[in-house]
Amino acid sequence: MSLFAITGNLVDIHKQKIYPAEVNIENGKIVSIEQIPASHLLVPDYILPGFIDSHVHIESSMLVPSEFARLAVVHGTVATVSDPHEIANVCGMKGVEFMIENGNTVPFKFNFGAPSCVPATIFETAGAVLDAKNVEELLQRDEIKYLSEMMNFPGVLYKDEEVMRKIAAAHQLNKPVDGHAPGLRGEDAKKYIEAGIYTDHECFTREEALDKLKYGMKIIIREGSAAKNFEALIDLLNDYPDMIMFCSDDKHPDSLVIGHINQLCARAVTKGIDVFKILKAACINPVLHYKLDVGLLREGDPADFIVARGLETFQVTKTFIDGKLVAENGISKIETARSGVINNFSCTKKDIAAFQVKWQGEKEIPVIEALDGQLITNKLSFAPKQDNGNIVSDTARDILKIVVVNRYNEAPVAKSFIKNFGLKQGAIASSVAHDSHNIVAVGVDDESICTAVNLLIEHRGGVSCVNDNVELVVPLPVAGLMSNEDGYKVAEQYSLIDKAAKEAGSTLASPFMTLSFMALLVIPHLKLSDMGLFDGDKFELVK
């Protein structure tokens, strides 16, 4: 029998009270909470429920779930609502199974969803398909808590049979359906929500979020390594404390080492928002909405809680999950256990000619405009730079070649041009390329692009950087998305390759994370898939 007690200033979010208390834990449960005199507190720390990331793709951390947990618990995160559609797009049902099994090896509360859109569209090549029957099978599992983000919002609006069958299966099992509808407003937003979809993490303006809130949708404020919507949306928490949650969506390993949901809480405090409203979004609302088996610091609850130095910086000193101490004073107590490998990678190395773009008399060419800190892009057009009968990158105007290489089959390379990556030399490439995870690369010349791509083919996945001085690669052997190495080691490797990309000229805050979204067709306005340039507004390939 395991029995112990913790004393501190208990933050009772439900009653909006803070008072000195002793919390007694037995066999992983909170058996009693007793108010005590302040003089009995040896250290005036605060006891509060653990933080929850309400929407995250674990794969984007480049770490398997067990290593993600190892890093996250240091910052007081005790649970995630995790959409495994990245690995599902590569490995199908086996990929989802891998995530569940690996997550079960550590004391952390992963709550996986059934991916709703694999593949995300018909305009790209993915490694697998999950149809309505597959989704129904997943939803019947206890480990699957919800239907993951329904990115096919046109399918919802026009009542596509497969789409509606997936949503109906979730409703029949009383499991929530997550949304994904960037920019959807007015009657279309109302129709989408009335289909029974009650969250969205894709709002990038306050006006859009307010539009969805009035129809009953909960807004998940996202602040990840690439997409950053906190500043635009955080004031909503003042008026809608029951309707707001926090998420990272996609978080690279170097930033996960620094912080997680605790950082959003600290930033919200600086905005003058009431601390109980902040903690409601970070700790309580996700548990209630997704019906999670996560304790909320009440008698009888699982002992999932944290101890923090203060309610301004949220410096976490201890993290408990089911009564087990999993992190203390910045040190994780979850040990590294190297996982097995699952993958789907079939293409062979390319030659330089595969990346050339022949000039055919075009006066103007379409150019993708990448936006730092956003997943959306703009459509631009420019006169092309020509050299020896080819259209080439133009570093003077920061218009670089972007390519997508089909990693599942031998196929022609898709090529276009992109602005705002800022590279002055070399190339960067990634097999993390939402949502189908083909290889995406940006570079200043075909030789560098070819080298960067072939490094990834050689390692069967990863991120690479090639410039005048270095050829770096961080291998990601698990589905071409994740490493099975020590998470802190991966974070260090990623920091080095991120630095190399910036030394090559990239002005983006997170060049590889931004690169990974340039093939994400379900986010407007202009993207590139392995099948060609895609217009996200018309939802069709550019002719």
C-alpha positions as CSV (number, residue, x, y, z in Angstrom):
1,M,0.0,0.0,0.0
2,S,1.4,3.4,-1.1
3,L,0.5,6.2,1.2
4,F,2.0,9.7,1.4
5,A,1.0,13.4,1.9
6,I,1.9,16.7,0.2
7,T,1.4,20.1,1.8
8,G,1.1,23.4,0.1
9,N,-1.2,26.2,-1.0
10,L,-4.0,24.2,-2.7
11,V,-5.4,25.9,-5.8
12,D,-9.1,24.9,-5.8
13,I,-10.1,25.9,-9.3
14,H,-13.7,24.6,-8.8
15,K,-14.4,26.8,-5.8
16,Q,-11.9,29.5,-6.9
17,K,-10.1,29.4,-3.6
18,I,-6.5,29.1,-2.5
19,Y,-5.8,27.8,1.0
20,P,-3.1,25.9,2.9
21,A,-3.8,22.2,2.7
22,E,-2.6,18.6,3.1
23,V,-3.3,16.3,0.3
24,N,-3.3,12.6,1.2
25,I,-2.6,10.1,-1.5
26,E,-3.1,6.3,-1.3
27,N,-2.7,3.8,-4.1
28,G,-2.6,6.5,-6.7
29,K,-5.8,8.2,-5.6
30,I,-6.4,11.4,-3.5
31,V,-8.1,10.1,-0.4
32,S,-8.5,13.4,1.5
33,I,-7.8,17.1,1.2
34,E,-7.6,18.9,4.6
35,Q,-7.2,22.6,5.3
36,I,-4.3,23.3,7.7
37,P,-2.9,26.4,9.4
38,A,-0.5,28.4,7.2
39,S,2.2,28.0,9.8
40,H,2.3,24.3,9.0
41,L,3.6,24.9,5.5
42,L,7.3,24.3,5.4
43,V,7.5,25.7,1.8
44,P,4.8,28.0,0.4
45,D,4.5,26.2,-2.9
46,Y,1.2,25.8,-4.8
47,I,-0.5,22.5,-5.5
48,L,-2.7,22.5,-8.6
49,P,-4.0,20.0,-11.3
50,G,-1.6,19.0,-14.0
51,F,-1.6,20.7,-17.4
52,I,-3.1,19.2,-20.5
53,D,-2.2,19.8,-24.1
54,S,-5.7,19.7,-25.7
55,H,-4.5,19.0,-29.3
56,V,-1.1,17.8,-30.2
57,H,0.5,15.6,-32.8
58,I,3.1,13.8,-30.8
59,E,4.9,12.9,-34.0
60,S,5.8,16.6,-34.6
61,S,8.0,16.5,-31.6
62,M,10.2,14.1,-33.6
63,L,10.0,11.8,-30.5
64,V,8.1,8.6,-29.9
65,P,5.3,9.0,-27.2
66,S,7.4,7.7,-24.4
67,E,10.2,10.3,-25.0
68,F,7.6,13.1,-25.5
69,A,6.2,12.2,-22.1
70,R,9.7,12.2,-20.6
71,L,10.3,15.8,-21.6
72,A,6.7,17.1,-21.0
73,V,6.3,16.0,-17.4
74,V,9.2,18.3,-16.4
75,H,6.9,21.2,-17.3
76,G,3.8,19.9,-15.4
77,T,2.1,18.2,-18.3
78,V,0.3,15.1,-17.2
79,A,-1.9,14.3,-20.3
80,T,-2.4,15.1,-23.9
81,V,-5.2,14.8,-26.4
82,S,-3.2,13.4,-29.3
83,D,-4.2,13.0,-32.9
84,P,-2.0,10.2,-34.5
85,H,-2.9,11.1,-38.0
86,E,0.7,11.9,-39.0
87,I,1.8,8.3,-38.5
88,A,-1.5,7.0,-39.7
89,N,-0.9,8.8,-43.1
90,V,2.4,6.8,-43.3
91,C,1.6,3.4,-41.7
92,G,-2.2,3.2,-41.4
93,M,-3.7,1.3,-38.5
94,K,-0.4,-0.2,-37.6
95,G,0.9,3.3,-37.0
96,V,-1.9,4.2,-34.6
97,E,-1.3,0.9,-32.8
98,F,2.4,1.8,-32.4
99,M,1.5,5.1,-30.8
100,I,-0.9,3.4,-28.3
101,E,1.5,0.6,-27.4
102,N,4.5,2.9,-27.0
103,G,2.5,5.4,-24.9
104,N,1.5,2.6,-22.6
105,T,5.1,2.0,-21.6
106,V,5.3,5.1,-19.5
107,P,3.3,6.8,-16.6
108,F,1.6,9.4,-18.7
109,K,-1.9,9.9,-19.9
110,F,-2.0,9.9,-23.6
111,N,-5.5,10.2,-25.1
112,F,-5.4,9.2,-28.7
113,G,-8.1,10.0,-31.3
114,A,-9.2,8.1,-34.4
115,P,-7.7,9.9,-37.4
116,S,-10.6,11.2,-39.5
117,C,-8.8,12.2,-42.7
118,V,-6.3,9.7,-44.0
119,P,-5.3,10.7,-46.6
120,A,-6.2,14.4,-45.9
121,T,-7.2,14.9,-49.6
122,I,-7.2,13.1,-52.9
123,F,-4.7,15.5,-54.3
124,E,-1.6,13.9,-52.6
125,T,-0.1,10.5,-52.2
126,A,-0.2,9.1,-48.7
127,G,1.1,5.8,-47.4
128,A,-2.2,4.5,-46.2
129,V,-6.0,4.9,-46.2
130,L,-8.3,4.8,-43.2
131,D,-11.9,4.5,-44.4
132,A,-15.1,4.8,-42.4
133,K,-14.9,1.1,-41.4
134,N,-11.4,1.5,-40.1
135,V,-12.4,4.6,-38.2
136,E,-15.4,2.8,-36.6
137,E,-13.1,0.0,-35.5
138,L,-10.7,2.5,-33.8
139,L,-13.5,4.4,-32.1
140,Q,-14.8,1.2,-30.5
141,R,-11.5,0.9,-28.6
142,D,-11.4,2.3,-25.0
143,E,-8.0,3.9,-25.7
144,I,-9.5,6.0,-28.5
145,K,-11.2,8.9,-26.9
146,Y,-12.5,11.0,-29.8
147,L,-12.7,11.5,-33.6
148,S,-9.6,13.5,-34.6
149,E,-9.8,16.8,-36.4
150,M,-12.2,16.7,-39.3
151,M,-10.1,18.6,-41.9
152,N,-12.4,17.8,-44.7
153,F,-14.8,20.6,-44.0
154,P,-16.2,20.7,-47.6
155,G,-17.1,17.1,-47.0
156,V,-19.0,18.1,-43.9
157,L,-20.8,21.0,-45.6
158,Y,-21.8,18.8,-48.6
159,K,-22.6,15.8,-46.5
160,D,-20.1,13.4,-48.1
161,E,-21.2,9.9,-47.2
162,E,-17.8,8.7,-45.8
163,V,-17.3,11.8,-43.8
164,M,-20.8,11.7,-42.3
165,R,-20.4,8.0,-41.5
166,K,-17.2,8.7,-39.5
167,I,-18.9,11.6,-37.5
168,A,-22.0,9.4,-36.9
169,A,-19.9,6.6,-35.5
170,A,-18.3,9.0,-32.9
171,H,-21.7,10.4,-31.9
172,Q,-23.1,6.9,-31.5
173,L,-20.3,6.0,-29.1
174,N,-20.7,9.4,-27.3
175,K,-17.2,10.4,-28.2
176,P,-16.4,14.1,-29.2
177,V,-15.5,15.2,-32.7
178,D,-12.6,17.6,-33.2
179,G,-12.8,20.3,-35.8
180,H,-10.3,21.9,-38.3
181,A,-11.8,24.7,-40.3
182,P,-9.4,27.6,-40.8
183,G,-11.2,30.7,-41.9
184,L,-14.7,29.2,-41.9
185,R,-17.2,31.9,-41.0
186,G,-20.9,32.6,-41.0
187,E,-23.5,30.1,-42.3
188,D,-20.8,27.6,-43.4
189,A,-19.3,27.7,-39.8
190,K,-22.8,27.1,-38.4
191,K,-23.4,24.1,-40.7
192,Y,-20.0,22.6,-39.8
193,I,-20.7,23.0,-36.0
194,E,-24.3,21.7,-36.4
195,A,-22.9,18.5,-37.8
196,G,-21.7,17.9,-34.2
197,I,-18.2,19.3,-34.3
198,Y,-17.4,21.3,-31.2
199,T,-13.8,22.3,-31.2
200,D,-11.4,24.2,-33.5
201,H,-7.7,24.9,-33.0
202,E,-7.3,26.7,-36.4
203,C,-8.7,30.1,-35.6
204,F,-6.1,32.8,-36.5
205,T,-8.2,35.9,-35.8
206,R,-10.4,37.0,-32.9
207,E,-13.3,37.7,-35.3
208,E,-13.2,34.1,-36.6
209,A,-13.1,32.7,-33.1
210,L,-16.0,34.8,-31.9
211,D,-18.0,33.7,-34.9
212,K,-17.5,30.1,-34.0
213,L,-18.1,30.7,-30.3
214,K,-21.5,32.1,-30.9
215,Y,-22.5,28.8,-32.5
216,G,-21.4,26.8,-29.5
217,M,-17.9,25.8,-30.7
218,K,-15.0,25.6,-28.1
219,I,-11.8,27.4,-29.2
220,I,-8.5,25.8,-28.5
221,I,-5.8,28.5,-28.5
222,R,-2.7,27.2,-30.3
223,E,0.9,28.2,-29.7
224,G,3.3,25.7,-31.4
225,S,6.7,25.8,-33.0
226,A,5.3,27.3,-36.2
227,A,1.6,28.3,-35.8
228,K,1.2,30.9,-33.1
229,N,-2.3,32.2,-32.4
230,F,-1.9,33.1,-28.6
231,E,-1.6,36.8,-29.0
232,A,-4.6,37.1,-31.3
233,L,-7.0,35.0,-29.2
234,I,-6.0,35.0,-25.5
235,D,-8.2,37.9,-24.5
236,L,-11.2,35.6,-25.3
237,L,-10.4,33.8,-22.1
238,N,-11.7,36.8,-20.1
239,D,-15.3,36.4,-21.4
240,Y,-15.4,32.7,-22.4
241,P,-13.6,30.8,-19.6
242,D,-15.7,27.6,-20.1
243,M,-15.1,27.5,-23.8
244,I,-11.3,27.9,-24.1
245,M,-8.5,25.3,-24.0
246,F,-4.7,25.5,-24.7
247,C,-2.7,23.4,-27.2
248,S,0.6,23.3,-29.0
249,D,-0.6,21.2,-32.0
250,D,3.0,20.8,-33.3
251,K,6.0,21.3,-31.1
252,H,9.6,20.6,-32.0
253,P,11.9,18.9,-29.5
254,D,14.1,21.9,-28.8
255,S,11.1,24.0,-27.7
256,L,9.6,21.1,-25.7
257,V,12.8,21.1,-23.7
258,I,12.2,24.7,-22.8
259,G,8.5,24.6,-21.9
260,H,5.0,23.5,-22.7
261,I,1.5,24.5,-21.5
262,N,3.0,26.1,-18.4
263,Q,4.5,28.8,-20.7
264,L,1.0,29.7,-22.0
265,C,-0.3,30.0,-18.4
266,A,2.6,32.3,-17.5
267,R,2.0,34.5,-20.6
268,A,-1.7,34.7,-19.8
269,V,-0.9,36.0,-16.3
270,T,1.1,38.9,-17.9
271,K,-2.1,39.8,-19.8
272,G,-3.9,40.4,-16.5
273,I,-6.3,37.4,-16.9
274,D,-7.7,35.9,-13.8
275,V,-5.5,32.9,-12.7
276,F,-8.6,30.6,-12.2
277,K,-9.7,31.3,-15.7
278,I,-6.3,30.4,-17.0
279,L,-6.1,27.2,-15.1
280,K,-9.6,26.3,-16.1
281,A,-8.4,26.4,-19.7
282,A,-5.2,24.6,-19.0
283,C,-6.3,21.9,-16.6
284,I,-10.1,21.5,-16.3
285,N,-11.9,22.2,-19.6
286,P,-10.0,19.4,-21.5
287,V,-10.9,16.8,-18.9
288,L,-14.6,17.7,-19.0
289,H,-14.9,18.1,-22.8
290,Y,-13.0,14.9,-23.7
291,K,-14.1,12.9,-20.6
292,L,-10.6,12.1,-19.7
293,D,-9.5,9.8,-16.9
294,V,-7.3,12.6,-15.4
295,G,-7.6,13.9,-11.9
296,L,-8.8,17.4,-11.1
297,L,-7.4,17.6,-7.5
298,R,-10.5,16.4,-5.8
299,E,-11.0,13.7,-3.2
300,G,-11.4,10.4,-5.0
301,D,-9.6,11.6,-8.1
302,P,-6.5,10.0,-9.6
303,A,-3.5,11.8,-8.1
304,D,-2.5,13.7,-11.2
305,F,-1.2,17.1,-9.9
306,I,1.8,19.4,-9.8
307,V,3.6,21.5,-7.3
308,A,4.7,24.9,-8.5
309,R,6.8,27.7,-7.0
310,G,4.3,30.4,-7.9
311,L,1.2,31.3,-10.0
312,E,3.0,33.9,-12.2
313,T,5.8,31.8,-13.8
314,F,4.4,28.4,-13.0
315,Q,7.9,27.0,-12.3
316,V,7.1,23.3,-11.7
317,T,9.0,21.6,-9.0
318,K,7.1,18.2,-8.9
319,T,4.8,16.4,-11.2
320,F,2.7,13.4,-10.0
321,I,0.7,11.0,-12.3
322,D,-1.5,8.4,-10.5
323,G,0.4,9.3,-7.4
324,K,3.8,8.5,-8.9
325,L,6.5,11.2,-8.9
326,V,7.5,11.5,-12.5
327,A,9.5,14.7,-12.5
328,E,11.3,16.8,-9.8
329,N,13.2,20.1,-10.0
330,G,13.6,20.0,-13.8
331,I,14.6,16.3,-13.9
332,S,12.4,13.7,-15.5
333,K,12.1,10.4,-13.7
334,I,10.8,8.6,-16.8
335,E,13.6,6.6,-18.2
336,T,14.5,6.3,-21.9
337,A,13.6,2.9,-23.4
338,R,14.5,2.7,-27.1
339,S,11.5,1.7,-29.1
340,G,11.2,-0.5,-32.2
341,V,10.9,1.0,-35.7
342,I,8.0,1.1,-38.0
343,N,8.2,2.8,-41.4
344,N,7.0,3.0,-45.0
345,F,9.6,4.4,-47.4
346,S,10.0,3.1,-50.9
347,C,11.6,5.7,-53.2
348,T,15.2,5.7,-54.5
349,K,17.8,8.4,-54.7
350,K,17.3,11.1,-57.3
351,D,19.6,12.8,-59.8
352,I,20.0,16.6,-60.2
353,A,18.0,16.6,-63.5
354,A,14.9,15.5,-61.6
355,F,14.7,18.9,-59.9
356,Q,15.1,21.2,-62.9
357,V,12.3,23.4,-64.1
358,K,12.3,24.1,-67.8
359,W,11.4,27.6,-68.9
360,Q,8.6,27.5,-71.4
361,G,8.2,31.2,-72.1
362,E,6.2,32.1,-68.9
363,K,6.0,35.8,-68.2
364,E,5.0,35.1,-64.6
365,I,4.9,32.1,-62.4
366,P,2.9,31.4,-59.2
367,V,4.8,31.7,-56.0
368,I,3.9,30.5,-52.5
369,E,4.4,33.2,-49.8
370,A,5.3,31.5,-46.5
371,L,4.3,33.5,-43.4
372,D,6.4,33.2,-40.2
373,G,4.3,31.9,-37.3
374,Q,1.4,30.9,-39.5
375,L,0.3,27.8,-41.4
376,I,-1.6,29.8,-44.0
377,T,0.2,31.0,-47.1
378,N,-0.4,33.7,-49.7
379,K,-0.6,33.4,-53.5
380,L,1.9,35.6,-55.3
381,S,3.2,35.8,-58.9
382,F,6.6,37.0,-60.2
383,A,8.5,37.1,-63.4
384,P,10.8,34.0,-63.3
385,K,14.6,34.1,-63.2
386,Q,16.0,32.1,-66.1
387,D,19.4,30.4,-66.5
388,N,20.4,28.2,-69.4
389,G,16.8,27.4,-70.3
390,N,15.7,26.7,-66.8
391,I,13.7,28.6,-64.2
392,V,15.9,28.9,-61.1
393,S,15.9,30.3,-57.5
394,D,16.4,34.0,-57.2
395,T,18.0,34.8,-53.8
396,A,18.0,38.5,-54.5
397,R,14.2,38.5,-54.4
398,D,14.1,35.6,-51.9
399,I,12.2,33.4,-54.4
400,L,13.5,29.8,-53.9
401,K,12.7,26.5,-55.5
402,I,10.5,24.2,-53.5
403,V,10.0,20.5,-54.3
404,V,8.0,17.6,-53.1
405,V,9.2,14.0,-53.7
406,N,6.9,11.1,-53.4
407,R,8.4,8.8,-50.8
408,Y,6.0,5.9,-51.3
409,N,6.4,5.3,-55.1
410,E,8.8,6.2,-57.9
411,A,7.2,9.3,-59.4
412,P,8.2,12.7,-61.0
413,V,9.2,15.4,-58.6
414,A,6.7,18.2,-58.0
415,K,8.3,21.6,-58.3
416,S,7.3,25.2,-57.6
417,F,8.7,28.4,-56.0
418,I,8.3,30.0,-52.6
419,K,9.1,33.3,-50.9
420,N,10.3,34.2,-47.4
421,F,12.5,31.3,-46.5
422,G,15.5,33.6,-46.9
423,L,18.2,31.0,-47.7
424,K,21.3,32.4,-49.4
425,Q,23.0,29.1,-49.8
426,G,22.3,25.4,-49.8
427,A,19.0,23.7,-49.0
428,I,16.9,22.2,-46.3
429,A,14.7,19.1,-46.6
430,S,12.2,17.1,-44.4
431,S,10.2,13.9,-44.5
432,V,8.0,15.5,-41.9
433,A,5.6,17.1,-44.4
434,H,2.0,17.3,-43.3
435,D,-0.2,15.5,-43.9
436,S,1.1,12.8,-46.3
437,H,4.7,13.1,-45.3
438,N,6.4,13.0,-48.6
439,I,9.8,14.7,-48.8
440,V,9.6,18.5,-49.0
441,A,12.7,20.6,-49.7
442,V,13.6,24.3,-50.4
443,G,16.9,25.4,-51.7
444,V,18.9,27.9,-53.8
445,D,20.2,25.4,-56.4
446,D,19.4,22.0,-57.7
447,E,22.6,20.4,-56.6
448,S,21.9,21.4,-52.9
449,I,18.3,20.3,-53.1
450,C,19.3,17.0,-54.6
451,T,21.9,16.3,-51.9
452,A,19.4,17.3,-49.1
453,V,16.7,15.0,-50.5
454,N,19.1,12.1,-51.0
455,L,20.3,12.3,-47.4
456,L,16.8,11.7,-46.3
457,I,16.2,8.8,-48.8
458,E,19.4,7.2,-47.5
459,H,18.3,7.4,-43.9
460,R,14.6,6.5,-44.8
461,G,13.4,9.8,-43.2
462,G,14.6,12.8,-41.2
463,V,15.5,16.5,-41.6
464,S,18.6,17.6,-43.5
465,C,20.5,20.8,-44.1
466,V,23.1,21.3,-46.8
467,N,25.2,24.5,-47.2
468,D,28.7,25.5,-48.3
469,N,30.2,24.1,-45.1
470,V,28.0,21.3,-43.8
471,E,25.8,18.3,-44.6
472,L,23.7,17.6,-41.6
473,V,20.9,15.1,-41.0
474,V,18.8,14.2,-38.0
475,P,17.5,10.6,-38.8
476,L,13.9,9.9,-38.0
477,P,13.6,6.1,-38.6
478,V,10.1,5.7,-37.0
479,A,7.8,6.4,-40.0
480,G,10.2,9.1,-41.2
481,L,8.7,11.2,-38.5
482,M,10.2,10.3,-35.1
483,S,13.5,9.3,-33.6
484,N,13.7,6.4,-31.1
485,E,16.7,7.9,-29.4
486,D,16.9,9.9,-26.1
487,G,14.6,13.0,-26.4
488,Y,17.2,15.4,-25.0
489,K,19.8,14.1,-27.5
490,V,17.3,14.6,-30.4
491,A,16.5,18.1,-29.2
492,E,20.2,18.9,-29.2
493,Q,20.7,17.6,-32.7
494,Y,17.6,19.5,-33.9
495,S,19.0,22.7,-32.3
496,L,22.2,22.3,-34.3
497,I,20.4,21.7,-37.7
498,D,18.0,24.6,-37.0
499,K,21.1,26.8,-36.3
500,A,22.7,25.6,-39.6
501,A,19.5,26.5,-41.6
502,K,19.6,30.0,-40.1
503,E,23.3,30.4,-40.8
504,A,22.5,29.5,-44.4
505,G,20.2,32.6,-44.4
506,S,16.8,31.5,-43.3
507,T,15.0,34.3,-41.4
508,L,12.1,32.1,-40.2
509,A,11.8,31.5,-36.5
510,S,11.4,27.7,-37.1
511,P,12.5,26.9,-40.7
512,F,11.9,23.2,-40.6
513,M,8.5,23.5,-38.9
514,T,7.4,26.0,-41.5
515,L,8.8,23.8,-44.2
516,S,6.8,20.8,-42.9
517,F,3.5,22.7,-43.6
518,M,4.2,23.8,-47.1
519,A,2.6,20.6,-48.4
520,L,-0.5,20.9,-46.1
521,L,-3.2,21.3,-48.6
522,V,-6.1,21.7,-46.1
523,I,-4.7,25.1,-45.0
524,P,-5.1,27.9,-47.6
525,H,-4.1,29.4,-49.8
526,L,-1.3,27.9,-52.0
527,K,0.6,24.7,-51.3
528,L,2.6,22.1,-53.1
529,S,1.8,18.3,-53.0
530,D,3.7,15.5,-54.7
531,M,1.0,15.9,-57.4
532,G,1.6,19.6,-58.0
533,L,0.7,23.1,-57.0
534,F,-2.6,23.2,-55.1
535,D,-5.1,26.1,-54.7
536,G,-6.6,25.8,-51.2
537,D,-9.4,28.2,-52.0
538,K,-10.7,26.4,-55.1
539,F,-9.6,23.1,-53.6
540,E,-8.0,21.9,-56.8
541,L,-4.6,21.5,-58.4
542,V,-3.4,24.5,-60.3
543,K,-3.6,23.8,-64.0
